[in-house]
Amino acid sequence: MKLQFSPEDEQFRAEIAGWLADNLVGEFAQLKFRGGPGDEHMFPEERKAWERKLAEGGWTCVGWPKEVGGRGLSIEQQVIFFEEYARAGAPGRMGHIGEGLAGPTLIAFGSEEQKSKYLPGILSGTEFWCQGYSEPSAGSDLANVKTKARFDEASGKWQINGQKVWTSLAHESEYCFVIARTDPESKAHKGLGFFLIKMDQPGVTVRPIEQITGTSEFNEVFFDDAECAAEDIVGQPGDGWKVAMGLLGFERGVSTLGQQMAFQNELNEVVKLAKDNGAAKDPLIRQRIADAHIGLKIMRYNSLRMLSGGSDGSLQKEALIYKLYWATWHRDLGELAVDILGPEADIMVNAPYELNRLQSLFLFTRSDTIYGGTNQIQRNIIAERGLGMPKELRPV
Ligand SMILES: Cc1cc2nc3c(=O)[nH]c(=O)nc-3n(C[C@H](O)[C@H](O)[C@H](O)COP(=O)(O)OP(=O)(O)OC[C@H]3O[C@@H](n4cnc5c(N)ncnc54)[C@H](O)[C@@H]3O)c2cc1C
């Protein structure tokens, strides 16, 4: 693991910092420090315009290989990119599901046709993606998906029927990658397919779900005879589980790097508040702030160690602790923020839903230990795959 950056890396740091300073101005200045956890619903159109701006500068998909249009940055330079992005206060990325999940999955498992059809829209910041995994009876137990995909010989297309839930940003997305059952008789992880589905079509209905923050970043998505072109299945029918798990490797790995670099901004905000309102004089609060600072440093070194392992989604065993660690750290930061806010944390302007940033942070971070695999599931994974302990009992 490399802990120091080379002179070339530092030169690269100056390049990205300079670009951000020159471009995060004018109409984009209002986006500074916006669109992060608990704030994802804000400025969607302006943040999409920012994605196009990033693309013009060649700053989308910086970790993708050059052959497919990315910058092919090393892990160190990706870390630098995200550090500078966060330091500049650049906004939460609207394109992160396409760039961090759909794109790398297509690069690893997609056909040449799929790559040429879908990667350019992600690179140019003009097409956005959402993730159709979870269903009412399939969350932690993802292999229980019931959504069906039937190949219709007459039309030569797949027909998709079923319901997804908790689908983040479905209302802002052009496409959804969906796990569906290609063999209706199959059970568990067998007989699944991984489909690329256009959202703007008659068979797709998106219904927002109101979250505890009062906003709706995620949705229910219903497929009623929605169509999917024959060539828009990734891999073969039955390969869906393999593709879906490859994607989860990206979801729990490199794709969250940017998010974590932005944690420093949130910690800075919490520390500033503690200084301003006097909470920093409380020795217990000081101790918790110090712990948060240490935790963030550990997280950074841990990500460098983990990401040095490979960028193809195949992670080393140490990577198994990553999601559990950052999610718990971030949830704890939300708790620290409201403890520092004190009684003010309980007061809302225009109750129930006009929250200040730290109230939103607290409420939103409750979900960090759920999405992308809950803390309990992460512990099972660490026990079984990391420590070689006996597998938990599962229904046959
Ligand atoms: C903010 C947010 C955004 C999301 N975005 C998306 C999205 O874009 N696309 C998408 O597909 N999904 C998304 N999800 C859904 C997320 O992936 C699921 O919520 C998650 O996988 C947990 O599934 P579940 O909600 O069905 O809970 P369940 O699986 O029903 O779990 C309930 C509780 O039981 C525990 N539990 C379950 N099984 C076990 C076990 N075997 N051992 C120990 N404990 C267990 C869990 O840890 C949890 O505490 C999102 C969720 C959130 C909160």
The ligand as an SDF file (V2000), in Angstrom:
LIG
                    3D

 53 58  0  0  0  0  0  0  0  0999 V2000
  -31.4290    5.1530    1.5470 C   0  0  0  0  0  0  0  0  0  0  0  0
  -31.5910    3.8310    0.8700 C   0  0  0  0  0  0  0  0  0  0  0  0
  -31.3870    3.7450   -0.4960 C   0  0  0  0  0  0  0  0  0  0  0  0
  -31.5590    2.5220   -1.1430 C   0  0  0  0  0  0  0  0  0  0  0  0
  -31.3970    2.4770   -2.5030 N   0  0  0  0  0  0  0  0  0  0  0  0
  -31.6060    1.3140   -3.1560 C   0  0  0  0  0  0  0  0  0  0  0  0
  -31.5280    1.2600   -4.5780 C   0  0  0  0  0  0  0  0  0  0  0  0
  -31.2540    2.2490   -5.2480 O   0  0  0  0  0  0  0  0  0  0  0  0
  -31.7830    0.0880   -5.1990 N   0  0  0  0  0  0  0  0  0  0  0  0
  -32.0730   -1.0460   -4.4970 C   0  0  0  0  0  0  0  0  0  0  0  0
  -32.2550   -2.0920   -5.1250 O   0  0  0  0  0  0  0  0  0  0  0  0
  -32.1910   -1.0320   -3.1400 N   0  0  0  0  0  0  0  0  0  0  0  0
  -31.9560    0.1110   -2.4680 C   0  0  0  0  0  0  0  0  0  0  0  0
  -32.0740    0.1680   -1.0900 N   0  0  0  0  0  0  0  0  0  0  0  0
  -32.5140   -1.0340   -0.3870 C   0  0  0  0  0  0  0  0  0  0  0  0
  -31.4360   -1.7110    0.4430 C   0  0  0  0  0  0  0  0  0  0  0  0
  -30.5240   -2.3830   -0.3730 O   0  0  0  0  0  0  0  0  0  0  0  0
  -32.1660   -2.6650    1.4090 C   0  0  0  0  0  0  0  0  0  0  0  0
  -32.9040   -1.8510    2.3160 O   0  0  0  0  0  0  0  0  0  0  0  0
  -31.2170   -3.5450    2.1710 C   0  0  0  0  0  0  0  0  0  0  0  0
  -30.6240   -4.4920    1.3250 O   0  0  0  0  0  0  0  0  0  0  0  0
  -31.9260   -4.2920    3.3340 C   0  0  0  0  0  0  0  0  0  0  0  0
  -33.0480   -4.9580    2.8610 O   0  0  0  0  0  0  0  0  0  0  0  0
  -34.4790   -4.7480    3.5280 P   0  0  0  0  0  0  0  0  0  0  0  0
  -34.7490   -3.2850    3.6430 O   0  0  0  0  0  0  0  0  0  0  0  0
  -35.4520   -5.5680    2.7640 O   0  0  0  0  0  0  0  0  0  0  0  0
  -34.3560   -5.2900    5.0110 O   0  0  0  0  0  0  0  0  0  0  0  0
  -34.4120   -6.8050    5.4700 P   0  0  0  0  0  0  0  0  0  0  0  0
  -33.5560   -7.6320    4.5740 O   0  0  0  0  0  0  0  0  0  0  0  0
  -35.8410   -7.2150    5.6120 O   0  0  0  0  0  0  0  0  0  0  0  0
  -33.7340   -6.7380    6.8850 O   0  0  0  0  0  0  0  0  0  0  0  0
  -34.4330   -6.3320    8.0710 C   0  0  0  0  0  0  0  0  0  0  0  0
  -33.4830   -6.4940    9.2610 C   0  0  0  0  0  0  0  0  0  0  0  0
  -33.1420   -7.9030    9.4130 O   0  0  0  0  0  0  0  0  0  0  0  0
  -31.7410   -8.0690    9.3950 C   0  0  0  0  0  0  0  0  0  0  0  0
  -31.4100   -9.3170    8.7090 N   0  0  0  0  0  0  0  0  0  0  0  0
  -31.9330   -9.7660    7.5240 C   0  0  0  0  0  0  0  0  0  0  0  0
  -31.3630  -10.9340    7.1850 N   0  0  0  0  0  0  0  0  0  0  0  0
  -30.4540  -11.2260    8.1510 C   0  0  0  0  0  0  0  0  0  0  0  0
  -29.5420  -12.3140    8.3600 C   0  0  0  0  0  0  0  0  0  0  0  0
  -29.4380  -13.3050    7.4720 N   0  0  0  0  0  0  0  0  0  0  0  0
  -28.7510  -12.2900    9.4720 N   0  0  0  0  0  0  0  0  0  0  0  0
  -28.8260  -11.2360   10.3740 C   0  0  0  0  0  0  0  0  0  0  0  0
  -29.7000  -10.2060   10.2420 N   0  0  0  0  0  0  0  0  0  0  0  0
  -30.4890  -10.1950    9.1410 C   0  0  0  0  0  0  0  0  0  0  0  0
  -31.2080   -6.8820    8.6310 C   0  0  0  0  0  0  0  0  0  0  0  0
  -29.8580   -6.6120    8.9560 O   0  0  0  0  0  0  0  0  0  0  0  0
  -32.1490   -5.7740    9.0720 C   0  0  0  0  0  0  0  0  0  0  0  0
  -31.7250   -5.2410   10.3070 O   0  0  0  0  0  0  0  0  0  0  0  0
  -31.9160    1.3660   -0.4080 C   0  0  0  0  0  0  0  0  0  0  0  0
  -32.1090    1.4600    0.9780 C   0  0  0  0  0  0  0  0  0  0  0  0
  -31.9550    2.6600    1.6110 C   0  0  0  0  0  0  0  0  0  0  0  0
  -32.1950    2.7090    3.0940 C   0  0  0  0  0  0  0  0  0  0  0  0
  1  2  1  0
  2  3  1  0
  2 52  2  0
  3  4  2  0
  4  5  1  0
  4 50  1  0
  5  6  2  0
  6  7  1  0
  6 13  1  0
  7  8  2  0
  7  9  1  0
  9 10  1  0
 10 11  2  0
 10 12  1  0
 12 13  2  0
 13 14  1  0
 14 15  1  0
 14 50  1  0
 15 16  1  0
 16 17  1  0
 16 18  1  0
 18 19  1  0
 18 20  1  0
 20 21  1  0
 20 22  1  0
 22 23  1  0
 23 24  1  0
 24 25  2  0
 24 26  1  0
 24 27  1  0
 27 28  1  0
 28 29  2  0
 28 30  1  0
 28 31  1  0
 31 32  1  0
 32 33  1  0
 33 34  1  0
 33 48  1  0
 34 35  1  0
 35 36  1  0
 35 46  1  0
 36 37  1  0
 36 45  1  0
 37 38  2  0
 38 39  1  0
 39 40  1  0
 39 45  2  0
 40 41  1  0
 40 42  2  0
 42 43  1  0
 43 44  2  0
 44 45  1  0
 46 47  1  0
 46 48  1  0
 48 49  1  0
 50 51  2  0
 51 52  1  0
 52 53  1  0
M  END
$$$$
